[in-house]
Amino acid sequence: MGPTIDELTIADPPEAWRDAGFDVDGDSFAVGSVVVRLAGPDDGRGIVGCRMRDVAVEGADGVSASGIDGLPVTLSDSPPRDAVEHVHPNGVQTLDHLVAFTPSLERTVQALEQAGLDLRRIREEPTPGGAPRQAFFRLAEVILEVVEVPPGSREERNPDAPSRFWGLAFGVDDLDRCAAYLGDRMGEPRDAVQPGRRIATLRREAGLSPGIAFMTPAPART
């Protein structure tokens, strides 16, 4: 099956995610087959941990016990779990993308491949935000999207800077209903990079430290 995500740790208080429409139980919630654990701001900012199954975090160039090319990935020995069929109050049903930024796409892709992840493709087209290229890895139902940072950014000015997790894109069936639920905390829905899909981002005023987006499902293949 290859590497899969067991658990993500985010340095946010549970109350902030509950207010954004997620069914938080204690300090965590499930989306699809992934558990999201909310550790609170004392643990840092943003996505501070990612436990993966069947990944090599030791013994290869660019891979160490503390992560993969700067990404805070650790090995999980938990068995794969079935995806939870649950709709959160904001309409979220799945975790669609886990997004990472890197100043060197080649370096990060090589480290991820050495750790056992399967590179699906590299998109050689700029994003609306100006990132020149992206690489995509499949982790069960989740896509790991590695974005080469735009020219002029902090990471781009330092090519030796580590890669970092940036944010999450959640899947919703009805983006307009999600936008109505979140109100002025969500930006205007627009066409996504992926054909046939729409996307909207959560504004920072919502109080969540990672970048957060909501996406409609991929159109059915005919």
N, C-alpha and C positions, 0 to 999 in steps of 0.2 A: 504493500500500500504506500510505503514511503513516509516521510515525516508528516506529522499532523500536530496541530496546536491543542494542547491540553488546557492551558490556563494563561490568561493575561493579567498582569498586575498594574493598576493605574493609581497614581498618587493623588487621588481625589477623595473627598469625604463622600460617603454613601448618599447623604442628603441631596447633594448637587445632582446626582444621576437620577435619584427618585423624582426630584422636581422636574427633570427633563423628560419624564415619562417612561422610565425603566422600572420594572418590577424588581426592586432590590430587596433581597431577603438577608437581613443582617448586614454583612459587608460584601455581598456578592450577588450576581445574577447570571443566568444562563442564557445564551443565544446560540441557536443551532447546537453544535456539539462542543462549544467553547464556554468555559466559565470565565467570567470577568470578575476579578477580585479588586476591591476598592480599599487601598491601604491607608489613605489619608495623606495630607500634604507634608507630613513630617518625613515621608519616604522620598521626597524629591518633587518632580513635576512630570506630568505626562505619563507615557507608558514606560514603566521602570522594570518590567519583567515579562518574559515570555517563556513558558515551559512547553517544550516540544518533545514528542515521542520520536524514537528512531532517528535521532540526529546525532552527529558526531561533534561533540564540543571539546574534544581533546585530540592531539596527535596529528594535526595537519597544519600547514602554513596558513596563517590568517585565522586559525581557529584555536581557541584556548578555553580553559575551564570557566573563564569569566564571560564568555560570549563568542559571537561570530562577527568579526570586523567591527567591533564596538557595539553591536546589537546585544542587549542583555538577555541572551538565550541560554537556558539551562535545560538539562536533560530530565524528562519526566518518565517514570516507570509505570504510570497509571495506564490501565488498559483503555483503548478507545471507547468512547461512550456514544450511544445513539443520539442523533440530533433531537433536541427538545422541540416539539411542535407547540409553540406558545407565541401568542401575539401580545407584545407589550402595549401599554396604554397609548404610546405614541405611534403605534402601528408597526414597530420593528419586529421582524420575524427571523432574520438571518444576519450573520456577519459576512459581508460580501468581500471586503478588502481590508487587509492590514498594510499600512503604508509606511515605508521607510525612506529617508533621505540619505544621499551619499555624495561626496565630492568626486568620487571615482567609481563610475559604474563598473568598469572592468574589474577593479580590485574587489568590490563587494560581491559581484556575481561569482567570481572565482572562489571566494571564501565560502559562499553559500553552497556552491556545487561541491566543494571539498567536504562540506558538512553533510552532504547527502541529499540536498534539495535539487529538484528537477527543474531546470530552466525551460519554460515553455516558449517564450519568445522575447525579443527586444523590439520595442516600438521606436523607430527612428523619426519621430515627429514631435514637435513641441506641444506641450500642454497649454491650456488657457493661461496658466500662471507663469509660463515662460520656461519651464523645465525642458531641456532639449531632448532627453531620451528617458525611457522607462523599461525596466525588465520585470517579467512576471513569472512567478513560481506558484504551483498549485499545492495547497495543503488541505486535502480533503475538499470540503465545500468552500474554503477560504482561499482567496488569492493574496499572496504576498506581492505587493507592487513596490519595486525599488526605483526611486525617482532620482535622477541625476540633478543636483541643485542648479538653479539658473545662474548664469554669469553675474558676477558682482555680489553674490551672497557671501555670508561669513564662511561657510564650508568651502565654497568654490575658491575663495582667496587663500585657503589653507588646504591644499590637496592631500595633506597627511591627516586631516581631521577624521575621526571615526564616523562611521555611519550611525544613524539614530532612528528610532521609531518616531514617526510624526503623528499618525492618526488612524482613524477607523472609518470605514464606510459601511453603514448598515443597510440591509435590504428591507424595503417596505412595499406592500402591494399597492397602496394608494398614497402617492406623494402629496396630493392636495389635502387629504385628510390629516396627514402628518403635519403639514404646514399650518393647517387651521388649529391643530392641537397646540403647537409650539408658538404660534403667533409671531410677534416681532422678534422672537429669539432666533428665528430661522431666516436665512436669506431667500432671495427670489429663486424659485425652481427654474432650471435651464436644461438644455440638451447636454447630455454627458458625452465624454469622448467616445464611449462605446455606442455604436449605432443602435438606435431604437430605444435608448434608455434616457431617463431624466434624473437630475441630481439637484440637491440643495444642501447648503452647508449651514451648520449651526454657528451662530454668532458667539464671539467670546463672552458676551454679556450673560450667556447662559451659565457660565461658571465652571465649564468642563475644561481641563487643561490640555488634553490632546485635541488635534483637529478632528472634527466630527462631520460626516456627511451622511445623507440619506439618499438611497437610489431605488429606482423601480427595477423590477426583475428584467433579466435578459429576455428578448422576445423569443417565442417558441420557434424552433427550427422547423422548416417545412420541407 
